[in-house]
Amino acid sequence: MASAAGSSGGNASLADPLLASAKKLVGAKGKYWEAADKEARRAAKESGGEDGRPLLFRTYKVKGALLHPYRALIFIRLIAVLLFFVWRVKHNKSDIMWFWTMSVVGDVWFGFSWLLNQLPKFNPVKTIPDIAALRRQYDLPDGTSSLPGIDVFVTTADPIDEPILYTMNCVLSILASDYPVDRCACYLSDDSGALIQYEALVETAKFATLWVPFCRKHCIEPRAPESYFELEAPLYTGRAPEEFTDDHTSVRREYAEYKEHLESLSSAISKRSDVYNSMKTDQDDVKATWMANGTQWPGTWIDTTETHRKGHHAGIVKVVLDHPTRGHNLGSQACTHSLNFTNIDERIPMLVYIARGKNPSYDHNKKAGALNAQLRASGLLSNAQFIINFDCDHYINNSQALRAAICFMLDQREGDNTAFVQFPQRFDNVDPSDRYGNHNRVFFDGTMLALNGLQGPSYLGTGCMFRRIALYGIDPPHCREDNIVVDANRFGSSILFQDSISKAINQERSTIPPTLSETFLTEMETVVSASHDKETGWGKGVGYIYEIATEDIVTGFRIHGQGWRSMYCTMERDAFCGIAPINLTERLHQIVRWSGGSLEMFFSRNNPLIGGGRLQTLQRVSYLNMTVYPATSLFILLYSLSPVMWLIPDEVYIQRPFTKYVVYLLVIILMIHIIGWLEIKWAGITWLDYWRNEQFFMIGSTSAYPAAVLHMVVNLLTKKGIHFRVTSKQTAADTNDKFADLYDMRWVPMLIPTAVVLICNVSAIGVAMGKTIVYMGAWTIAQKTHAALGLLFNVWIMVLLYPFALAVMGRWAKRPVILVVLLPVAFVIVCLVYITVHILLGGLVAF
């Protein structure tokens, strides 16, 4: 992973080329953009700011030299598509009319789907935070800050599928982030309710007493130790280069010991529990799981019982690190070291463990339920004005990221009406060729910048900062009622929590949370109980939305529908990084959940056609596109299977005249890619990013998307939603190969259609070669032309399915040249089989 921070000061020879490379990259991305806020900045400078607040971010638009041709091409293609439809209907001649009808319906849907995707891209806008201006305004001369509070949520569901080391690195990066310590709190939600997660968090708090001041002293980037120590030659930007080498060696050694402690936790808990259980005086067979302080763990036990198992246990809230003004409460357990931290702030943000209560009688509502439990618990404890959430496999890659998001929230222009700030998702475990399009830069760097020019990007599930009251379902200031009623029917029965909502609405700030009395801790456990949000507004108009597999898109839709806007924050150094599933099957399972949730949204009360009263028109179009795109796969699958017609002895044409039909089709497809080429320019992505997006969409359209459509049909008939399956972050057993998962082929039923499409097209090309040999003397020039045009379609599908073919090869795919050899061999074999069968059948007829 490339880095822009952290090594010894003597690496000038290394630093210069890296900095040059970075400047070149930024320049390449920026040459198609120009400032769009010059007038606003001039006015703000002359007036000194309307309300005393400076402009905290810069806005850029695509230069007219690129934007105008881009818009013109979209309009020209729209006209071309309409003329194509008219031509097809006027020449309604086909050898198979039912297939012609299906293809016309498919083409109409393709055109409609393309329009839904393209219209919101008319005005891309890039917004860059001005962190220097934020510091000038809110960092005080005495070293304190007047910045608002931030509550950081981390969610994890399973310590096996989501390894503990990933989760703890996420927490460490948050604790070490560059934000005022007394105004930041971290909440870990553990949906497994396992003691090992809690004790791992305690171990993490101990190590953080060393890691956090080390990061501050030496300006470490990134501040997740696992990622940082993987860097081969990180640049050093700290203030004590003479001490760095010794400090680095010491911290690295302590980190290795910390990892050993994490790995030994499972056996330590098991042994401890066996000892305590052997000391019991009663004769029952129940084997409890015991904490280090000699009390029974209230969550999931190793030897499960009815009320101590995954899916049925009490709610748990434990403050691992208290607010820094009261000390970190670790005592002698803090990490001992000999490092010199003179003039370095050694305080650590507050750290809280939450395992919401679960009961089989209640729906747990997956990730949305966990986030809402964190929202209520944090409302009682810290009640920060802003909230940012992370999946446990992500970490803060840029220590300035929290400040960057705050820039948009406090800006004098649209700050008060901004509900959330979304960051692009980046991944550092993806194979260099990005075989399965995990980086998805067409979406993160293209589509999201386009939505930034409308009402704002959609919520993408992680790396997103929210305004707390927007999550509570409160309207934006420009359309908010004066007297807002906070009642139990909407927010739940907790009086203390209702009071915290009123304080949040009135922006009453308190930097020090309440005293952690037994009564207060009991109240916190109450608001995370399994039944607390039942028969209330939670999951409907309050908090993260329930009953849909993808809580992110629908939650963003609900907030946009109230009139709030959102912003998209891009930084020179990526704000966050995470882990993506590089195994094809795991990647497709992820896609099934996302696309299935999108379809569920379309068939819910949050349908973009009827919901969201204050949505802008093009914003509504973008949400409609997000909810119906999986249906496109049905027509793609139909077209992909059409090469079986090569197996029919006679010539079969879907449309006559066939040559004109194919030429029209090629022109329309070519125009899509010309528009895509212009998008590549302003989005700052590469042709490989674009091409991987095309390939994976094809693979998904023959596997995951049809599976999601099938799930939706079952859902409509049986009322059973999309099954939530945690994407496994575990890697294959081969520890010597970082990308071992890439070559592990795990067959599942949804891959069958893709395999059938691949076999059909290989067979079609082989049969076409056989027909060419058999009928070489009998075919006319027109027939040969038609055959060549038909083969062009087959070859195109084969190229799009190339990553799937590599997946089928398993470890042989490490040498892609093998596939280049195997495919022609397969074509020749099919060709020879066809010729042989043709000769045999001809002999039988003659006989």
N, C-alpha and C positions, 0 to 999 in steps of 0.2 A: 504494500500500500504506500503510495507516495505521501510525503509529509512536507510541511513547510515549517516545522518547528522542531526544536529540541536537540542538539548535539554539542560537542565541545567547540569552544570559540575558535580553535585553530583550523577549522575546516573551510577556509575561505575558498580554496580551489574547488570544493564540492558545492559550496553555496552559490557561487556565481552562475554556473550553467543551469542550476535548478531555478534560480530567480529569473534568468533569461527565458527559460522554457515557460515559466508561469506567465510572464508578461506577454509572450508571444501568443499564449492560449487566450488570455483575456482580450488581447487586441483582435484576434480572429473572431471572437464572439461579439465584440463590440462595434465592429466597423459597419454593421448594418443597423445600428441603433443611434438615436439622437435624443438629447434631453427634451422632455415634454413639459417640464414645470418651470421654465425660465421666468414666465410672467408671475407665477405664484411666489417664486423666490425673491423676485425683485420687489413685489408688493410687501412681502413679509419683512424684507430688509428695511424698506422705507417706513413701515408702520411699527416695526419692532415686535410684530406678532399681535394678532387680534386679542388673544387672551394671555399673553405673556409667555406662551410656549413656542419654541422654535419649530422649524420644519425638520423632521427627524428621518426622513427617507427621500431618496431621489427617484424620479419617475422618468422612464425612457420609452420611446415609441419606435417602431420600425420606420426607417427612412422611406420617404415616398418613392424613391427610385426602385425599391424592392416591393413595397406594399401595394402600390397601384397596379403593377403587372400581376401581382398575386391575386388581387381582388378581381381584376379583369378576366383572368383565366378561370376563376371559379364561375363567373357569370357566363363565359363562353361555353364552358363544359356543361353548365345547366341547360343552355339552349341546345347543345349537341345531344344531350341525353333525351330531351323532349322530342327532338326531330327523329332520333333513333326509335323511340317508342312509336311515333306516328308511322314511320317506315315499316316497322315490324307488323303493326296491325293492318296496314294497307296491303302488305304482301303476306297475308296469312296462309302461306303454302308450306306444308311440311309433310314428311312421310309418316309421321306419328303425331297426329293432331293433339292428343292429350298431353304429350310431352311438350309440344309447342306451347300449349296453354300454360303449363306449369312454368316453362322457361320465361314466358312473358310476365307472369306474376312475379317470378323471381327477379327479373330485371327491374320491374317497377319497385320492388322492395329494396333492391340494391341502390337504385337512384334515390329513394326516399331516405334510406339509412345514410347514404353519403351526404345528402343535404343536411340532415340533422347533425352530422359530425362537422360539416364544413362551415355552416352559417355562424356559429359562435366564434369562429377564428378570424373574423373580419378586422379585429382591432387588438392585436397582441400588445401587452404592456409589461415592461419589466420594472420591478421596484427594488431598490437597493437600500438597505438601512444605513443611516449615518450615525455610527456608534460614537464617533468623536463628538458630535453635537449633543448626543445624549449625556455623555460624561460631563461636558461643560455645563449642562443645565442641572443635572441631578447629583453629581458627586461633589460633596462639600469640602471646603478647605481643611477641616479637622479630620478627614479620612472617613467620615461617615457618609451616608447616602440618603436621599429622600425618594428613592425609587419605590414603587409599590411592591407588595409581596407576591410571591409566586409559589404555588403548590405544585409539585411535580409528582405525577402518578406513573407507576410502573406496574404492569399487569403480567402475571405468569399463571399458567394453568396446570402445569405438570412438570415436576423436577426431572423426569426422564426424557420426555420429548423436547423439553426446553431446558438444556443443561444448566445446572446451578451456576457454573462459572460464568456463563454468558450473562445471567441475570445480575450477579454480583458486580461484574464489570460495568454494567449499565448503571448500577447504583453508585459505584465509585466515581464514575465520570460526572454524575450529577452533583455529588457532594463536593467535588473539586472544581466545579464550574466557576467562572468569573462573574459572580453576582453577590451582592451583600449577604453575608452569612446569616444575619438576623432576619432577613426578609425572604428566605428560601426554606422550604420544607419538602422532604421526600417521603412519599407513601408507597410502600410495596404491597400490592394485593396478591395474595397467594390463594388461588382457587382450589388447590389441593388440600389445604389445611394441614400440611405435613410439618412436623417438628423440625425436620432437616432444613427446611427453608428458613425458619425462624433462627435456628442456631447458626446457619450460614450467614444470616444478616448480622448477628451479634459478632461473629468473627470478622465480617467486613467492616463493622464499625471500629473494631480494634485496629485493623490494618489502616483504616482511613486516617487515624491520628498521625500516621507517618506519611501516607501517600498524599494527602491533601496539602499539607505545608510544603512538601517536596515539590509538588506541581506549581505552587505559588512562587516558591523561591526561584525555580529554574524555568518558569514559563513553559511548562511541558505541554505539548500537543501531539497526539490526542491524550485525553486524561482518563482513558480506559487502559489500565496497565497491560492487559493481554495484547492489545493492539500496539501500544507504545513499545513494548519490549521486543516486538517482532520486527521493528524497523531496523534496517541494517546500518544506516548512517544518518540519523535525524539531525537536522540543523539546530544549532544552539542559539537561543535568543534571550536567555536569562541574564541575570546581573552578577552572577558569581561563578564565572567559568573555571576559576582556580579550584573551586570546591566540587565542581560537578562530577568529575570522574569518581571520586571516593563516595560521594552521595549516591550516585547512580549504582555503583557496585553494591553498596549497603542495601538500598531499597530493592534492588533486583533479588538479592539473597532473601530478604524478608518476604518478598512476594512469592518466591518459590516455597518457603515454609508455609505461608498462608494457603497456597493451593494444596499443599499436603494436608493441612488441617481440614480443608473442605472435603477432600477425598476420603478422609478417615471418619467423617461425621456419622455416616451411616452405620458403620460397625460400632462406633463409640456409643451411639444412642441405643443400639440393639443390646450391647453388653450391659450398659447402665440399667436398662429396663429389666433385663434378666435378673440383675442383682436385687433391684427394688422389689420385683415380683416374688422373688424367693424369700423375701423378708416379711411378706404379708402374713397376718395371723388368721385371716378368714380362709375358708376352704374352697371358694369358688374357683372356676377354671379361667376366669377373665384375666388376660395378660395385658396390662395397661402399658402405655408408652410414657416414660417419665422424663421430666425436664431436669436440667442440671441442678436446680435448687431443691430437688426432692419432691416436687409436686407433679400430679398427673397432668399430662398435656390435654387441653380441652378439645383439640382438633382430631385429625385422623390418626388412628393408632396403627402400629406395624401389624399386630394381630387384631384385625378389625372386629368391632362389635356393632350392634344395630345403631347406636348413637355416636360412634367414633369411627366412621368410615367416610370414604370420599363420596360426597353427595348427601351426608347426614351428620352434621356436627354443629356445635355451638359457634356463635360468632366470637372472634378474637380480635382485640386491639391491644398492642403492646408498644409502648414508646421506648425504642431501643436507644436513641440519643435524644435527650431533652433539648429544649431551646437553648442556644448558646449563651444567652444571658444568665442561665441558671447552671451552666456547666454541662459537660457531656455525660455525666453520671456513670462513667465506666470505672472510675476509681483506679485501682492498681491493675485492672485488666487492659488498660491502654497499652499500645505497642511501645515497648522500651527501645530506645535508640540513643546514639551518641551524635546525631547530626546537629549542626548549628543552625537554629531557626531564629536567631536574633533579628528583631524588627520584622518578622514574618507572622502574619495572623494565623495562629494554630487552631482557631475555633472551627467547628464543623456544623453544618446545618442540621436541623432537627430531622430525625429518621424514625419512621413509624411502620410497624408491621400490622397488616390487616388480613384476616381470613374471614370473609363474610359467612354468616351462618347459613347452613343449607338443611333442607328438609324435603324428603320425597313428596310431601303434600303440596309443595310449591315449585313453580317453574323458576329456575335460577337465572334464566335470560342471558346465559353465556357471558361474553365480555362486557356487554352493555350493563348487565346487572352488577358486575364487579366494579366497573367505573362509577356507577351511581352510588354504590356503597362507599367508595373512596370519597366521592363528592360530599356525601353527608358527614362522614367522619371528619374530614378536613374542615368542613364548615364549622363544626364545633370547636376544633382545636386551633387551627391557624387562620381559617377564613380569609385566605389571600384573595386579592381582587382578581388575580389571573391564575390559570391552570394550564399546565402542559402535560400531555400524556405520551408515554413510550411503551411500545412492546418490549418485552424483556430481552429480545435479541438485538436491540438497537443501543447505541451509546452516543454520548455527546462527542463529536469529532472536532468541534470548534468551541473552545471555552467561552467565546463571546456570543454564542447562539441565543441564550436567554435574553441578553441585552438587545440583540438584533430584533427579536420578536416584539419586545417592549417598545422599540422605536415606532412601530406602526400603531400600537395601542395608545400612545401618548401624543401623537402628532396632532397639530392644531386643525388640520384639514378634515379628515374623516376618522380621526382616532376614536372619538366617542361613539361613533356608529359602526365601528369595526368589532365584530363578534369573535372572529378567530383569525389566526395567522398560520397558514400552512407552509411547511418546508418541503422541498423535494426529498424523495427517499433515495438513498445511495447505499450500495452494498459492496463490501470488501472481500467477499469470499467467492465471487463469481469467476468462472474460468475466463481466461483472456479472450477467447473468441465469443463469449457470451452466447453459447449455443442455443439456449432456450429463452433469450430475450429478457433476462431478469432485470437488467438495468432499466429497460422500458423508458428510454429517454425520449422517445417520440411523445409519450404521454406526459412525463414529468417536466420536460423542457419545451414541449410544444403546446399541447392542449392546455396545460395549466397556465402558461403565460397568456394564452388566448383568453381564458376565462378571467384572468386578472384584469382584463380590459372591460369586463362586464360588471357583474355584481361580486365577482371574486371566485377563487377556486373552490372546489368541493372539499369536504373533510375526507382525508385519506387514511384515517385510522391510527396513525402514529406520527410523532413529530409535529404536533399541532398545538398552538397556544390558544386557549379560550378565555373570554371574559366570563367570570363566574355567573353573573346575573343573566347572561345570554343562555347559558345551560339551564338556568332555573326557569326559562320560558318567559322572561321579562322582555317587553318590546324595547326597541332602540329609542334613544331620547327624542328623536324627531316625531315619533308617533306614540309616545308613552303617556298613559293616563297619570294624573297627578296623585291619586290615592290608590295604591296597590294593596289589595287585601292578601295577607299571608295567612292561610287557614289550613286546618288539618286535612280537609278533604283533598286538597291539592298536594301538600308537601309532607303529610304524615303527622303523627300525633306528638312528636317531641317538641315541647315548648322551647327548650334551649335551642334546638335547630331552627325553629320558626323565628326566634329572636335573631339568630345569626343571619338569616335571609334578609330581615329588615335592615340590619347593619350593612350588609353587602349592597343593598339597593341604595342606601343613603351614603355609601362609600365611607363609612366610619372605619378608620384604620386603627388596628391595635397590633403593635410589633411583638408584644409578649402574649403568648397564649395563656388560658386559665391554668390555675394550679391543678395538678394531676391528683385530685382526691379520689377516693374509692367511689364516691357518688358520681363524679364526672366520668370516670372510666366505665362505670356501669352504663351510663347514658350513651357513651360512644358504642359500647357493645350492643345496645338496644337498636341504634340506628343502622347497624350492619346485620341485624338479625334477618332470618329468612322471610319473615312475614311483614316486615316494617313497611314496605312500599306497596303492599297489596291494597286494592280498592282506593288508590290515590292517583294523582296525576303522573307519578313516576313511570317513565317508559312510554308515555303518550305525548303530553305537552311539556313535561318537565324532565330534565336530564337527557341521558342517551336513550335512544328509542329502542323499544323491545319488539319481539315477535318477527324480526327480520334478521336473516343470517349475517348481513353486512350492516352493522349498526352505524358505520361511519357515514356512508352516503346519505342515508335517510335522516340522520341527525343534522348534517349540514343543510339538507333540504328544508327541514323544519325551521332552522334558524334563519336561513335566507328568506323563507316564506313569510317570516315576521317583519321583514324589511331591513334586517341587518346586512352588512356587507362583510367580505373577507378579503384578506390580502395574501399574496404569494411572495415569500421571502427567499431570495437567492443570495448566496454569499460566495466570495472568491474561494475561500476554503469551505468545503461542504460542512454544513452545520452538524449533521448526524450521519452515522453509518450503521449498517445492520447486517444481518445474515439472511440470505435468500436461499430457498430450496433449489439446489442445482441438479437434483435428481428429477428426471422427467415425470415420474409418477407423482411424486410429492408436489411438484409444480402444478400439475394438472388438477390434483385434489384441491389445491389452493384456488385455482381458477374456477372450479365447479362451485365452491362456496361463494366466491365473489359474484360470479354471474348469476348463480341461483338466487342470491340475496337481491340482486338488481331486479330480477323478474318478480320476486316476492313484493318488492316495493311497487312495481307497476300494478299489481293486483291488490294493493292495499289502499287504505284511505289517504296514503301519501303519494298517490299517483300524480305525476307532474301535470297531467291534463286538468285535474280538478283541485289539487291542493295548492298551498302556498299563495295566499291572496296578494302578497306584496312582491312577488317575484317579477323581475324584469323579463320581457318577452324572450330575448335570446338566452337568458339564464334558464328559463323554463325549457327551451328547446334543448339546451345542453343536458339537463336532467332527464328529459325524455329519451335522448340518445343513450344515456347511461343505463336506462332501465329496459330498453328493447333490443339492444345490439345482439344479445345471444340468439335471437330468432333468425338472424341472418345466416347462421350456421346451417340451418335446414336446407336452404337453397344451395349453399356452397357444397354441402354433402351430396345433394342431388346431381349437381354439375360434375363433381369429382368422380362420381360413379358412372357417368355417361359413356366413358371409353369402352364399356362392355359391348357397345354397339359394333365395335370392330369384330366381335366374334360372330356377328350375323353375316351370312354369306353375301347377301345383297347389300347394295349401297343404301345407307339410311341418312337422310339429312334432316336436321332439326329445323332448318329454315331455308327456303329457296327464294331467290338465288343465293347459294351458299357462299360464294366468293365475296359478294358485297356485304353479306352478313358478317363474315369474319373480319373484313377490312374495317367496317364500322366499329366492330367490337374492339379491334386493336387500337383504333384512333381514340376511343373513349378511355380505354385502359391506359394508353400512353399519356393522355392528358392528366390522369390521376397522378402519375409518377412525375410529370413536369411540375404540377402543383406541389407534390411532395418534395421535389428538389428545391423549390423556393422556400418551403417550410424548413428544410434542413439548413438553409442559409440563415434565416432569422432566429431559428432555435439554437443554432450553434452545435448541432449534433453531426454525426458522420453518416456516410452511406451505409456503413456496417450496422449502425444503430437502426437505421431505417429498414434495412433488408432483414435483419433479425426480427423486427416487429412484424414484417410481412410473413415471414416463415412461421413464426410461432402462432400468428393468428390463423394460418391455414391448419396447423396441427391442432390447435384448440377447436377450430370449426368442425373437425372430423372426430372429436373426442369429448373434450370437457364441455363445450357449449351445448351440443345435443344432449349430453347427460343432464345438464342443468335444466334444459327445456323439459326433458322427461320427468325430472324431479318436480318441476312446477306443475305439470299435468297431474302427477300423483298427488301433489299438495292440494290442488283444486278439488280433486275427487275425494280425498281422504282426510284433508285438513291436517296433514302431517308435514311440518316444515323441513327445510334443508338440514340434514344432520351436520352438526358442528364438529369438525374433526381438526384437532390441533395439528398444524403442519409440523412434522418432525424436524428438529434441528440437529439430530444426531447424525454423525457421519458414518460411512462404512468402516468396517474393521481395519482396513488397510491404512495404518497411521503414517506410512511412508509416502503416501500420495495425497496431497491436499485436496485433489479433485476426484477422489475415488468414487464418490457418490455419482459423479457424472457418467460413469461407465457401468453402473449397477442397474440393469434392466429389470423392473418389477412389473410383470404383466398383470393387468386388471381388466375387467370387462370393457371399460370405456375405451380401451386402446384397440379393440377389435375393429371398429369401423375404419380407423386410420390405417391399420394393417391391410384391410380389404381394399381400401382406396389405393394404397401403394402397390399391392399385387395386381389389381385391375389395370393400373397404368403401365406397369412393367409388361404385363401380358399383352396389353393393347399395342405397345410399341413393337413387341416381338411379332405379333400377328400382322401388324402393318408391314413389317419387313418381309414376312412370308408372303403376303398378298402381292407385294411389289414384285417379288421374284416370280410368283406363279402367273400373275396377270400382266407381266411387263409388256408383252407384245399385244395384249388385247385392250389395255386401258388407253383412253384418249388423253390428250394433254390436259383437258379440263378435269378429268378424273384424277390424274396425277397431282394436279394443283390442289384439288380438294383434299387428297390424302395428305399432302405436305402440310396444309393448313390445319388439318385435324391433329397431325402429329405434333405440331407446334404447341397445341393446348396440352397434350399429354406430357411433353417435355417440361412445360412450365409448371405443371403440378408436381412432377418429379423433383424439380429444383426447389420448390417450396417445401417439399417433404424431406429434403436432404437431412436436416437435423434428426428427424425421426428414424431415418434409415441408419444413421450413425448410432442412435440409441439401441436399435435392434442388434447391432454388431457387438455391443458390450465393450469389453476391453480391446477388441480388435480395432475399435474406432480411434485408438491412439495413433493409428496410421491410416488416415483418411484415404490414402492412395489405394488401399485395398478395395474400398467401395467403388472407386473409379474403374477398377478392373472387374469387379464382380458384376456390376450392372450391365456392361456390354456382354459379358458371358451369359447372363440371364436372358438378355434380349435374343442372343444367338440360339440358345437352347429352345426358347419358346418358338422362335422362327423355324427351327428344324422340326420341332414337333408339329407345327401347323402344316408345313410342307409334307411331312410324312403322312399325317392324317388325310390331307387333301389327296395325295396319291393313292392311298389305300381306299378311300371312299370312291375315288374315280375308277379304280380297278373293280370294285364291287358293283358299281353301276354298270360298267361295261360288261361284266360277267353276267 
